[in-house]
Amino acid sequence: MAFDLKKVLKALLFSSSQPLAIKDVQAAISRFHELAAPSPAPAGEAVPTAEGVVAAEGAAAAGPAGEEPEVFAEPPEDVALYGEVPTLVTSAQIREAMDAIAADLRAADDGLLLIEGSTGYRLATHPRFARWVRILRQEPTPAKLSQSSLETLAVVAYRQPVTRTEIETIRGVAAEAGIARLLERELIAITGRAELPGRPLQYGTTDKFLEFLGLKSLDELPASDVLTPRQIDEWLHYATNPHKPGDAAMGLEEELPLTSGPAADSARP
């Protein structure tokens, strides 16, 4: 029986409380081979053979002469789990196995889903069981984000890193309350300070924001069909640095004389 990567991945998913990344799986397989490799014996000592190890383990399980074997002895290793483990498992093979697990869970319809997030794969309960989960954890029903908070979140998502002044310039209203609410829900975070007078704080989205929207990365955000980032940059530049109109724009050009001809020309400086 060949090594069953799908079974191993399913066990690792159930045993992990954190998202399981592809690199984590590959590291586990590498450690498996490191632990399975025989350590070099000291000089002068005989290297035990496989037959000797099996015989010794059998004798240990049977116990002293006349005694019954241990009831809780380890079961024999499953060839599908520990036999013929490849030294290299590619990302494509892991993704293919994860897709198969996700399809099995959807077909079983037992309330579990396999979700791929920005930090890896994780098992999650189906949204239709959310009420039971909240009852178990004694959590209140989550409050929905207001339209104002959603607009602020959208500005941060598409313009990050962005300052509060830029958010308020784009939305045209104060954004302090919306930013505080989004920080409290860990949908945005402070990412640094802008190279501007006063060094204002800059904000960006978090991994929890990606989970909130079911995205693996910011690249999956839908493209804006209103303005391009360059157009928004130009608009912000002119909005924050208003152009002072000159005399010509205000209709204050040099006043022309009412008369014309040589006399009028001589009157001009």
C-alpha positions as a printed NumPy array, in Angstrom:
array([[  0.   ,   0.   ,   0.   ],
       [  1.405,   3.377,  -0.994],
       [  1.823,   6.336,   1.33 ],
       [ -1.546,   8.113,   1.749],
       [ -0.805,  11.854,   1.92 ],
       [ -4.492,  12.703,   2.19 ],
       [ -4.943,  10.695,   5.404],
       [ -1.877,  12.249,   6.978],
       [ -2.968,  15.781,   6.1  ],
       [ -6.43 ,  15.195,   7.54 ],
       [ -4.893,  14.027,  10.836],
       [ -2.561,  17.04 ,  10.954],
       [ -5.474,  19.394,  10.3  ],
       [ -7.532,  17.924,  13.145],
       [ -4.578,  17.988,  15.547],
       [ -3.524,  21.583,  14.866],
       [ -5.108,  24.606,  16.507],
       [ -3.303,  26.915,  14.076],
       [ -3.55 ,  27.157,  10.281],
       [ -1.501,  24.484,   8.568],
       [  0.766,  25.938,   5.899],
       [  2.298,  23.967,   3.04 ],
       [  5.783,  24.664,   4.404],
       [  4.715,  23.19 ,   7.762],
       [  3.734,  19.925,   6.068],
       [  6.999,  19.783,   4.122],
       [  8.968,  20.465,   7.322],
       [  7.13 ,  17.636,   9.11 ],
       [  8.014,  15.199,   6.32 ],
       [ 11.657,  16.277,   6.489],
       [ 11.7  ,  15.697,  10.27 ],
       [ 10.11 ,  12.273,   9.749],
       [ 13.075,  11.182,   7.62 ],
       [ 15.57 ,  12.76 ,  10.024],
       [ 14.114,  10.785,  12.936],
       [ 13.879,   7.598,  10.883],
       [ 17.514,   7.76 ,   9.792],
       [ 19.75 ,   5.513,  11.965],
       [ 22.231,   7.419,  14.11 ],
       [ 25.896,   6.451,  13.652],
       [ 27.089,   3.962,  16.248],
       [ 30.11 ,   4.83 ,  18.405],
       [ 33.43 ,   3.344,  17.363],
       [ 33.728,  -0.31 ,  18.31 ],
       [ 29.98 ,  -0.914,  18.715],
       [ 27.958,  -3.094,  16.392],
       [ 25.177,  -1.496,  14.38 ],
       [ 21.873,  -3.253,  15.153],
       [ 20.174,  -4.853,  12.192],
       [ 16.501,  -4.468,  11.353],
       [ 15.896,  -8.138,  12.234],
       [ 17.506,  -7.623,  15.615],
       [ 15.421,  -4.576,  16.404],
       [ 12.19 ,  -6.391,  15.494],
       [ 13.164,  -9.403,  17.595],
       [ 14.041,  -7.184,  20.57 ],
       [ 10.771,  -5.311,  20.323],
       [  8.858,  -8.57 ,  20.172],
       [ 10.613,  -9.875,  23.26 ],
       [  9.933,  -6.645,  25.142],
       [  6.263,  -6.813,  24.228],
       [  6.014, -10.423,  25.388],
       [  7.633,  -9.634,  28.745],
       [  9.544, -12.045,  30.981],
       [  9.102, -15.778,  30.519],
       [  5.741, -16.988,  31.69 ],
       [  4.095, -13.548,  31.674],
       [  1.38 , -12.321,  29.354],
       [  2.321,  -9.653,  26.765],
       [  1.491,  -6.044,  27.548],
       [ -2.093,  -5.139,  26.769],
       [ -1.228,  -1.564,  25.786],
       [  1.613,  -2.321,  23.411],
       [  1.775,  -0.015,  20.392],
       [ -0.082,  -1.348,  17.349],
       [  1.98 ,  -2.202,  14.28 ],
       [  2.714,   0.783,  12.054],
       [  0.258,   1.486,   9.252],
       [  2.021,   1.203,   5.928],
       [ -0.317,   3.812,   4.427],
       [  0.875,   6.321,   7.019],
       [  4.53 ,   5.468,   7.638],
       [  5.606,   3.259,   4.769],
       [  7.29 ,   4.542,   1.617],
       [  7.083,   8.168,   2.769],
       [  8.515,  10.285,  -0.065],
       [ 11.468,  12.472,   0.779],
       [  9.944,  15.352,  -1.184],
       [  6.289,  16.322,  -1.372],
       [  5.644,  19.244,  -3.7  ],
       [  3.305,  22.161,  -3.065],
       [  1.149,  20.985,  -5.953],
       [  0.723,  17.525,  -4.368],
       [ -0.265,  19.057,  -1.025],
       [ -2.736,  21.436,  -2.673],
       [ -4.271,  18.578,  -4.636],
       [ -4.713,  16.509,  -1.47 ],
       [ -6.162,  19.499,   0.404],
       [ -8.652,  20.076,  -2.425],
       [ -9.708,  16.43 ,  -2.176],
       [-10.228,  16.761,   1.596],
       [-12.284,  19.927,   1.074],
       [-14.456,  18.145,  -1.511],
       [-14.995,  15.179,   0.85 ],
       [-16.075,  17.498,   3.681],
       [-18.518,  19.33 ,   1.434],
       [-19.98 ,  16.058,   0.192],
       [-20.319,  14.65 ,   3.735],
       [-22.176,  17.8  ,   4.843],
       [-21.275,  17.149,   8.484],
       [-20.781,  20.785,   9.381],
       [-17.032,  21.047,   8.719],
       [-15.273,  22.99 ,   6.   ],
       [-11.64 ,  23.243,   4.937],
       [-10.67 ,  26.876,   4.407],
       [ -7.473,  28.188,   2.867],
       [ -6.457,  31.517,   4.383],
       [ -3.489,  33.81 ,   4.143],
       [ -1.491,  31.717,   6.654],
       [ -2.533,  28.212,   5.586],
       [ -5.345,  25.663,   5.73 ],
       [ -7.665,  25.194,   8.687],
       [-10.822,  23.317,   9.56 ],
       [-13.843,  25.428,  10.445],
       [-17.467,  24.847,  11.326],
       [-20.023,  25.673,   8.669],
       [-21.598,  29.147,   9.115],
       [-25.019,  27.583,   9.636],
       [-23.767,  26.198,  12.98 ],
       [-22.63 ,  29.636,  14.181],
       [-25.518,  29.984,  16.637],
       [-24.635,  26.703,  18.397],
       [-20.992,  27.725,  18.623],
       [-21.928,  31.077,  20.192],
       [-24.192,  29.303,  22.682],
       [-21.367,  26.957,  23.697],
       [-18.905,  29.841,  24.114],
       [-21.541,  32.116,  25.66 ],
       [-20.751,  34.799,  23.09 ],
       [-23.19 ,  37.516,  21.998],
       [-24.395,  37.826,  18.444],
       [-21.747,  39.828,  16.573],
       [-22.805,  43.348,  15.692],
       [-22.706,  44.256,  12.032],
       [-20.383,  46.966,  10.798],
       [-22.086,  50.252,  10.07 ],
       [-22.025,  51.78 ,   6.61 ],
       [-19.546,  54.367,   7.886],
       [-17.187,  51.667,   9.214],
       [-17.448,  49.7  ,   5.974],
       [-16.529,  52.792,   3.957],
       [-13.555,  53.481,   6.226],
       [-12.478,  49.835,   5.969],
       [-12.706,  49.985,   2.172],
       [-10.501,  53.093,   2.06 ],
       [ -7.889,  51.422,   4.264],
       [ -7.996,  48.199,   2.212],
       [ -7.468,  49.923,  -1.119],
       [ -5.188,  52.777,  -0.025],
       [ -3.008,  51.192,   2.683],
       [ -0.888,  52.371,   4.284],
       [ -3.172,  55.35 ,   4.758],
       [ -3.417,  58.146,   7.342],
       [ -6.539,  59.374,   9.084],
       [ -6.329,  62.673,   7.176],
       [ -6.354,  60.823,   3.858],
       [ -9.341,  58.732,   4.964],
       [-11.248,  61.849,   6.004],
       [-10.338,  63.631,   2.765],
       [-11.669,  60.752,   0.663],
       [-14.848,  60.256,   2.708],
       [-15.442,  63.9  ,   3.488],
       [-16.327,  63.232,   7.134],
       [-14.48 ,  62.545,  10.388],
       [-13.068,  59.015,  10.613],
       [-11.783,  58.826,  14.194],
       [-14.717,  56.777,  15.525],
       [-14.672,  54.385,  12.57 ],
       [-10.931,  53.807,  12.881],
       [-11.264,  53.124,  16.617],
       [-14.039,  50.583,  15.963],
       [-12.036,  48.79 ,  13.282],
       [ -8.945,  48.72 ,  15.521],
       [-11.037,  47.221,  18.319],
       [-12.227,  44.442,  16.01 ],
       [ -8.652,  43.862,  14.794],
       [ -9.655,  44.397,  11.166],
       [ -7.037,  47.141,  10.789],
       [ -3.798,  47.885,  12.631],
       [ -1.219,  50.64 ,  12.896],
       [  1.517,  49.874,  10.373],
       [  3.863,  52.843,  10.882],
       [  4.138,  56.607,  10.479],
       [  3.994,  58.651,   7.296],
       [  6.902,  60.813,   6.195],
       [  4.768,  63.926,   6.566],
       [  4.752,  66.871,   8.979],
       [  3.745,  65.584,  12.396],
       [  4.521,  61.958,  11.386],
       [  0.846,  60.857,  11.39 ],
       [ -0.022,  57.199,  12.024],
       [ -0.652,  54.935,   9.063],
       [ -3.193,  52.117,   8.999],
       [ -3.439,  48.842,   7.102],
       [ -5.562,  45.701,   7.124],
       [ -4.797,  42.55 ,   9.137],
       [ -4.96 ,  38.791,   8.569],
       [ -8.281,  38.853,  10.413],
       [ -9.581,  41.196,   7.698],
       [ -8.704,  38.586,   5.067],
       [-10.522,  35.92 ,   7.098],
       [-13.476,  38.285,   7.498],
       [-13.805,  38.508,   3.708],
       [-12.673,  34.966,   2.949],
       [ -9.601,  36.091,   0.996],
       [ -6.131,  34.577,   0.8  ],
       [ -4.41 ,  37.858,  -0.061],
       [ -5.156,  41.488,  -0.876],
       [ -4.625,  40.675,  -4.55 ],
       [ -8.048,  39.021,  -4.506],
       [ -9.811,  42.298,  -3.73 ],
       [-12.04 ,  43.294,  -6.661],
       [-10.601,  46.037,  -8.818],
       [-12.154,  49.483,  -8.476],
       [-14.29 ,  50.439, -11.474],
       [-14.477,  54.117, -10.479],
       [-10.961,  55.557, -10.257],
       [ -7.496,  54.138, -10.743],
       [ -4.972,  54.41 ,  -7.875],
       [ -3.08 ,  57.051,  -9.867],
       [ -6.199,  59.155, -10.314],
       [ -6.924,  58.894,  -6.585],
       [ -3.323,  59.929,  -5.826],
       [ -3.693,  63.023,  -8.024],
       [ -7.061,  63.875,  -6.503],
       [ -5.672,  63.517,  -2.962],
       [ -2.714,  65.713,  -3.875],
       [ -4.932,  68.536,  -5.084],
       [ -7.431,  68.03 ,  -2.232],
       [ -4.753,  68.302,   0.445],
       [ -2.749,  70.991,  -1.392],
       [ -5.396,  73.266,  -2.904],
       [ -4.192,  75.412,  -5.785],
       [ -4.481,  79.126,  -5.077],
       [ -6.225,  80.835,  -8.001],
       [ -4.387,  83.727,  -9.624],
       [ -5.749,  87.102, -10.664],
       [ -6.631,  85.807, -14.104],
       [ -8.697,  82.947, -12.666],
       [-10.514,  85.412, -10.412],
       [-11.223,  87.858, -13.264],
       [ -8.748,  90.43 , -11.971],
       [ -6.796,  90.945, -15.188],
       [ -5.298,  94.333, -16.06 ],
       [ -8.128,  96.789, -16.705],
       [ -8.234,  97.931, -20.338],
       [ -9.043, 101.581, -21.213],
       [-12.474, 102.373, -22.527],
       [-11.104, 104.262, -25.541],
       [ -8.993, 102.915, -28.334],
       [ -6.538, 104.388, -30.778],
       [ -3.251, 106.307, -30.482],
       [ -4.336, 108.148, -27.379],
       [ -5.195, 104.987, -25.61 ],
       [ -1.943, 103.36 , -26.665],
       [  0.076, 106.303, -25.38 ],
       [ -1.728, 106.046, -22.061],
       [ -0.425, 102.541, -21.506],
       [  2.832, 102.341, -19.543]])
